[in-house]
Amino acid sequence: MPEHVSILQLLGPIVLALAAVLWVTGLARILRRTRPGALPRRQDQALSGLPPQRQTAPDREAVELSPAERDAFAGLVRQLGNGR
């Protein structure tokens, strides 16, 4: 390594070359996808990395409260209502 050249000056061309390779690769992929003879990607094609999604919502759950629990809940609501 020459003495008068800093680390940044040595890394500059390497970083630029890497950026150019990545840019050309990305451009080639985009052009390959958009060419007229390319097969269109199916919209219903599932991504393999994701688990299958539910088509319906989960069942609604309901629990009956005892009279004591109902009274305690009503007292809690009154307390929170007065806290404003």
N, C-alpha and C positions, 0 to 999 in steps of 0.2 A: 504494500500500500504506500503510495507516495506521501511524503510528509505534508505537502501543501494542500492536500485534498481532504476535506472533512468527511465524516461519516454520512452526513446528509447528502453531500454531493455524490457519494458513491451509491447511496440507496435511491436517489432520484431516478436514474435511468431504469433501475430494476422495477421500481414501483410503476413507472410509466409503461414499461413493457407488459407487466402483469395486468394493468388496467386495460391496455389495448387488447390483450388476449381475451380477457373477460368480455369486453365490449363486442369483439368480433364473434365470439361464441354466442352471446345473447342475440346479436343481430341475425346470425345464421339460423338460430332456433325460431325467431319471429318470422323470418322470411320463409322458412320451411313450412310453418303452420299456415301462412296466408297465401301460399301459392295456389293457383287455380286447380291443379290436379290433386290437392291434398284432400283427404277424407275429413269431413266435418266431425268435430267431437260431439258425441251424443250428450244431450243435456241431462238425461236421466242416469248417466253413468255415475255410480257411487265412488267416492274416494276410498281407496283401500285402507287408509290409515285411520279412518273414523269408524266407531262402532255403529251398528245399525240404529237408526232413529225410530222412535215410537211414532206411529201415525195418529194415535189418539191420546187424549190427556189422561192422566191417572184418575182412578175412581175417587169421588169425593168422600171424605170420611166425616162421620158425625158421632159424637159421644153425648149421651144423656148425662146431665149433671144432677147430682142430688140436691135437695132443697138447701142444705147447708152450704154446698159449693156455690149454688146460685146466689145465695145471700152474701157470701164472701166476695164473689166476683162483683156484685152490685156495690158493695162497700169500697172495693178497690177502684171501681170506676168513679164513684163519688169523690174519693180522695184525689185521684188524678185530675178530676174536673175542677176541684177547688185550688189546685196548685198553680193556676195561671196567674 
